């Protein structure tokens, strides 16, 4: 019997990392902590209202701030899963020395374990960028599943165009473009082989959502498109064994309320209010639930898939 699971995961990239993507310096003051201080409470309230336990991917370096440690600890106590999103969130992590990759993963795991009292078992790579050495490092660190592979042609093309535009403007983005080989990876959960876009007997991979029309099923798409697009994209995902909806905390940022007006000219999503964005997310959840899907953390989804003999 096939599974009908859905998971919501949230990457907690702080505002400075969005500024770095566009080649800008980090903001100062309270604006610099808008994701943890403003967006996480909005998302937490929404998830509580929907009776959903989600997976939050935390960056180890951000947990050096006491307020962030308390936030992560509270999310863990509320029943949400806390996953590993690397320590420094280097977009070029896969291009670094193997020892540096291993150290980054391990440092983040230790920081999260110290904050929550539980070592994370799931990982998401910065910028969704993965490699065979990264998967080897994850396996050596005891990670049980990864959720980073994003085999979406339209997203890949849009990212390439955005990075080119930033370069033309004379700025340097912190982000990088993954190998196009990622587009050959499966859209459903699979055991990673070598190379990683082939199936094998390695780490369990829970790919980021891609619709049958090769559109990205992620928070940015839903909040940019509004309720109608959110409904349409969610319906396209029905029939999958796992609907893996990946969000960023920044997806519910509000330019005015959070003091992020300076980023608004470069971020189309900041032209929508937080309330509008949350309505789109509610619409997506309604479609998924109406189709009979069970909403679980990625940890639970990984456990279910791992218990199936064919995985």
C-alpha positions in Angstrom: 0.0 0.0 0.0 1.5 3.3 -1.0 2.0 6.1 1.5 0.1 9.4 1.5 2.2 11.7 3.6 2.8 15.4 3.6 5.5 17.4 5.4 6.1 21.0 5.9 9.7 22.1 6.6 11.0 25.6 7.2 14.5 26.8 6.7 15.5 29.5 9.2 17.8 31.5 7.0 18.1 34.9 8.6 17.8 38.3 6.8 21.5 38.8 6.3 21.7 35.7 4.1 19.0 37.1 1.8 20.9 40.4 1.5 24.1 38.4 0.7 22.3 36.6 -2.2 21.7 40.0 -3.8 25.2 41.3 -3.0 24.2 43.6 -0.2 25.6 44.1 3.2 23.9 42.7 6.3 21.2 44.8 7.9 21.6 46.1 11.4 19.4 46.3 14.5 16.2 44.4 15.0 15.7 44.0 11.2 18.7 41.6 11.2 16.7 39.1 13.4 13.3 39.4 11.6 13.1 35.7 10.7 13.6 34.5 14.3 11.8 37.4 16.1 9.0 38.1 13.7 8.5 35.3 11.2 8.9 32.2 13.4 6.1 33.4 15.8 3.8 33.9 12.8 4.6 30.4 11.5 4.3 28.8 14.9 0.9 30.3 15.5 -0.3 29.1 12.1 1.0 25.6 12.6 -0.6 25.5 16.0 -3.9 26.6 14.5 -3.6 23.8 11.9 -2.5 21.2 14.5 0.7 20.6 12.4 4.1 19.6 13.7 6.7 20.8 11.2 10.5 20.4 10.7 12.5 23.6 11.3 16.1 23.5 9.8 18.3 25.6 12.0 21.7 27.1 11.2 24.2 26.4 13.9 25.8 29.8 13.8 22.5 31.5 14.5 22.2 29.7 17.8 25.1 31.7 19.2 22.4 34.3 19.9 20.6 33.4 23.1 17.2 34.5 21.9 17.5 32.1 19.0 18.5 29.2 21.2 15.4 29.8 23.3 13.2 29.9 20.2 14.6 26.6 18.9 14.2 25.0 22.3 10.6 26.1 22.5 9.8 24.7 19.0 11.4 21.4 20.0 9.3 21.3 23.2 6.2 22.0 21.2 6.8 18.8 19.2 8.4 20.2 16.1 11.5 18.6 14.6 14.7 20.5 14.5 16.9 19.6 11.6 20.5 20.5 10.6 21.0 23.3 8.1 24.8 23.5 8.4 26.7 25.7 10.8 27.8 28.6 8.7 25.3 28.2 5.8 28.1 28.6 3.2 26.4 28.5 -0.1 29.6 26.9 -1.6 29.8 24.2 1.1 30.1 21.5 -1.5 33.1 23.2 -3.0 35.1 23.2 0.2 37.5 20.6 1.5 36.0 17.3 2.8 37.3 18.0 6.3 35.6 21.4 6.3 32.3 19.9 5.2 32.4 17.3 7.9 33.3 19.9 10.5 30.5 22.2 9.5 27.9 19.5 9.7 29.2 18.3 13.1 29.4 21.7 14.6 25.8 22.4 13.6 24.6 19.1 15.0 26.3 19.8 18.3 24.8 23.4 18.6 21.3 22.1 17.9 21.8 19.2 20.4 22.9 21.7 23.0 19.8 23.9 22.5 17.3 21.1 22.2 18.7 18.1 24.1 18.4 16.0 20.9 20.8 15.5 18.1 19.2 16.2 14.7 18.8 13.3 12.3 17.9 15.3 9.2 19.9 17.7 7.0 19.2 20.3 4.4 22.0 21.8 2.4 22.5 25.6 1.9 20.9 26.6 -1.4 19.8 23.0 -1.9 23.3 22.3 -3.3 24.6 18.7 -2.7 27.5 16.5 -3.9 28.8 13.0 -3.3 31.4 14.2 -0.8 28.6 15.9 1.1 26.5 12.8 1.3 29.5 10.8 2.5 30.0 13.4 5.2 26.4 13.2 6.2 26.6 9.4 6.5 29.7 9.6 8.6 28.0 12.1 10.9 25.1 9.7 11.6 22.5 11.7 9.6 19.5 9.4 8.8 17.9 11.4 6.0 18.6 14.4 3.7 16.1 16.7 2.2 18.0 18.9 -0.2 17.8 17.5 -3.8 15.7 19.9 -5.9 15.4 18.5 -9.4 13.3 21.3 -10.8 14.2 22.7 -14.3 12.2 25.9 -14.0 13.7 26.7 -10.6 17.2 26.0 -11.9 16.7 28.3 -14.9 15.2 31.1 -12.8 18.1 30.9 -10.3 20.7 30.9 -13.2 19.0 34.0 -14.6 18.8 35.8 -11.2 22.5 35.2 -10.5 23.4 36.4 -14.0 21.4 39.6 -13.5 23.1 40.3 -10.1 26.5 39.9 -11.8 25.5 42.2 -14.6 24.6 44.9 -12.0 28.2 44.6 -10.8 27.5 42.8 -7.5 28.6 39.5 -6.3 26.1 37.0 -4.9 26.9 34.6 -2.1 24.8 32.0 -3.8 26.0 29.5 -6.4 24.5 27.4 -9.1 24.4 23.7 -8.6 25.4 21.2 -11.2 22.6 20.6 -13.8 23.0 16.9 -13.1 20.7 17.4 -10.1 17.8 17.6 -12.6 18.2 13.9 -13.3 17.4 12.9 -9.7 14.1 11.2 -8.8 11.2 13.3 -7.7 10.1 10.7 -5.1 12.0 9.6 -2.0 14.9 7.4 -2.8 18.1 5.9 -1.5 21.1 7.8 -2.8 23.6 6.1 -5.1 26.8 7.3 -6.6 26.5 9.7 -8.2 23.9 11.1 -5.9 21.2 11.7 -8.6 21.0 7.9 -9.1 19.3 5.4 -6.9 21.4 3.2 -4.7 21.6 1.9 -1.1 22.9 5.0 0.6 21.3 7.8 2.6 17.5 8.3 2.3 16.7 11.4 0.3 13.4 13.2 0.5 13.5 15.6 -2.5 12.1 19.1 -2.5 8.6 19.3 -4.1 8.4 19.5 -7.9 5.1 19.3 -9.7 4.4 17.1 -12.8 4.6 20.3 -14.9 8.2 20.8 -13.5 7.2 23.7 -11.4 8.7 24.3 -7.9 6.4 23.4 -5.1 8.0 25.6 -2.4 6.9 28.4 -0.2 8.2 31.1 -2.5 5.9 29.9 -5.3 2.9 29.7 -3.1 3.2 33.1 -1.4 4.1 34.9 -4.7 1.3 33.3 -6.6 -1.4 33.9 -4.0 -4.3 31.6 -3.0 -5.3 30.6 -6.5 -1.8 29.5 -7.5 -1.3 27.8 -4.2 -4.4 25.8 -4.8 -3.4 24.9 -8.3 0.1 23.9 -7.5 -1.0 21.8 -4.5 -3.5 19.9 -6.6 -0.7 19.1 -9.0 1.2 17.4 -6.2 -1.7 15.1 -5.3 -0.9 11.4 -5.9 2.7 11.6 -4.7 3.6 9.3 -1.8 5.2 12.3 -0.1 4.3 16.0 -0.6 7.4 17.7 0.6 6.5 21.4 1.0 9.7 23.4 1.8 9.3 26.9 3.2 11.7 29.6 4.5 10.9 31.6 7.6 11.4 34.6 5.3 8.4 33.5 3.3 6.1 35.2 5.8 8.2 38.3 6.2 6.4 41.6 6.0 8.3 44.5 4.5 6.5 47.2 6.5 5.9 45.4 9.8 9.4 44.0 9.9 11.3 47.0 8.6 12.5 45.3 5.5 11.6 48.0 2.9 15.2 48.2 1.7 15.1 44.7 0.4 11.6 45.1 -1.1 12.8 46.3 -4.6 14.9 43.1 -5.0 12.3 40.7 -3.4 9.0 40.3 -5.2 7.7 38.3 -2.2 8.0 41.4 0.0 5.3 43.1 -2.0 2.8 40.8 -0.3 1.8 41.2 3.3 2.4 38.4 5.9 -1.3 38.0 6.2 -1.7 37.4 2.5 1.1 34.9 2.5 -0.3 32.9 5.4 -3.7 32.7 3.5 -1.9 31.1 0.6 -0.2 28.5 2.9 -3.6 27.8 4.6 -5.0 27.1 1.1 -2.2 24.6 0.3 -2.8 22.8 3.6 -6.6 22.6 2.9 -6.0 21.0 -0.5 -3.6 18.5 0.9 -5.8 17.5 3.8 -8.9 17.3 1.7 -7.1 14.7 -0.4 -6.6 12.5 2.6 -2.9 13.2 3.3 -1.4 12.8 6.8 0.8 15.7 7.8 3.9 14.6 9.6 7.5 15.8 10.3 10.2 14.8 7.9 11.6 12.6 10.6 8.4 10.7 10.7 8.2 10.5 6.9 11.7 9.2 6.8 10.9 6.5 9.4 7.8 5.4 7.3 9.8 5.2 4.1 12.7 3.5 5.7 10.4 0.8 7.0 9.2 -0.1 3.5 11.2 -3.1 2.1 11.6 -1.5 -1.4 13.3 1.6 -0.1 
